[in-house]
Structures are given as C-alpha cells and as structure tokens.
Amino acid sequence: MPAWVEAAVSDYGRRLPPELRLEVVEVPLARGRDRERALAAEGRALLKAVGARDTLVALELRGELWSTPQLAAELAAWQAGGGDCCLLIGGPEGLHPECIERAHRRWSLSALTLPHPLVRVVVAEQLYRAWTINIGHPYHR
C-alpha cells in the first residue's frame, strides 16, 4: 500500500480507544492465469484470518448501503457482542463467494468502484466517525 494509505489508516486507528482496536491484516494477492483459483486462494487466506466466533462483514458491491448513523448503530452492536468484528475487503477481483456466504452482513460503501487503497482509508475514517457519534464527540457534524 502507498505510504499515504498506511499513514491515514494508522492515524484513524490511533484515535480509537483501546477497546476498539483497528488492526489491518493483509493476505497476499493470489496470482495466476486461472482467475477462479486465484480468487479461491485469496478467499481461503481471508477466512483463515477470521476467528470462528468473529462477526464477519463482507465489503461487497451488492451489500447494504449504510449511512454513517447506521454504521454507528452497527458498530455499537458489534461492540455489545463482545467479540471481534472482521471487515473483509477483497482484492482487485473482489471477494470469493465463500467469503460473502460466510459473512453475517454485507456492506457496500458506494455504487462506485473504489480503488482498494482508498477503501481502507474510507473504512478507517468511517469507523472513527461512527465511534465519535456513539460517544457524543463533535467530530461528526
């Protein structure tokens, strides 16, 4: 990822409280001529990084469009659940169907196609913004 992506995600992560830790776990992009095999390998790697009891949210074009207040409500529910919440962002080919099927929720950031580095920044900022809504902080106006 470009340095600006790492810097932005790190900045929003530092702003969050310890009980709402933002951790980025990268899996290598699978390469090869067979697109389906590559996508399946990425999917397996993503699901391997998810705990059996984790809440899984797939970022997916056909997912639900949430407003920021709706995301804040989702975040509050994830926190109340007590476990980890994993947000899966696919590679250039998207997410393998198994990842989407396993997800508890499907979230679409936009009907637009966004570059994957930008998706990381938008997700980190929106999680921070949702948290500020939940604690009554004036960041979200």
Residue pairs with C-beta under 8 A, 6 or more apart in sequence:
1 117
1 120
2 117
5 117
5 118
5 120
5 121
8 120
8 121
8 124
8 125
9 22
9 24
9 120
9 121
9 124
12 22
12 121
12 124
12 125
12 127
12 128
13 21
13 22
13 23
13 124
15 128
16 22
16 127
16 128
16 131
17 131
19 79
20 75
20 79
20 127
20 131
22 124
22 127
24 120
25 49
27 42
27 45
27 46
27 49
28 45
29 38
29 42
29 91
29 92
30 37
30 38
30 39
30 40
30 41
30 42
30 45
30 91
31 38
32 38
35 93
38 93
39 91
39 93
39 94
39 96
40 96
40 98
42 90
42 91
42 93
42 96
43 95
43 96
43 97
43 98
43 99
44 96
46 88
46 90
46 95
46 96
46 99
47 98
47 99
47 102
49 86
50 56
50 86
50 88
50 102
51 83
51 84
51 86
53 83
54 83
54 84
54 85
54 86
55 78
55 81
55 83
55 84
55 85
55 86
55 104
55 105
56 85
56 86
56 88
56 102
56 103
56 104
56 105
57 85
57 86
57 87
57 88
57 103
57 104
57 105
57 106
57 107
58 88
58 95
58 99
58 100
58 103
58 105
58 106
58 107
59 87
59 88
59 89
59 90
59 95
59 107
59 108
59 109
59 119
59 123
60 90
60 94
60 95
60 100
60 103
60 106
60 107
60 108
61 94
61 108
61 111
61 113
62 106
62 108
63 105
63 106
63 107
63 108
64 105
64 106
64 107
64 108
65 108
65 110
65 111
66 74
66 107
68 126
68 129
68 130
68 133
68 140
69 133
71 126
71 127
71 129
71 130
72 129
72 130
72 131
72 133
72 134
74 105
74 130
75 127
75 130
75 131
75 134
76 134
78 85
87 107
87 123
88 95
88 99
88 103
89 116
89 119
89 120
89 123
90 96
90 99
91 116
92 116
100 106
109 119
109 122
109 123
114 122
128 139
129 139
129 140
131 137
132 138
132 139
132 140
133 140
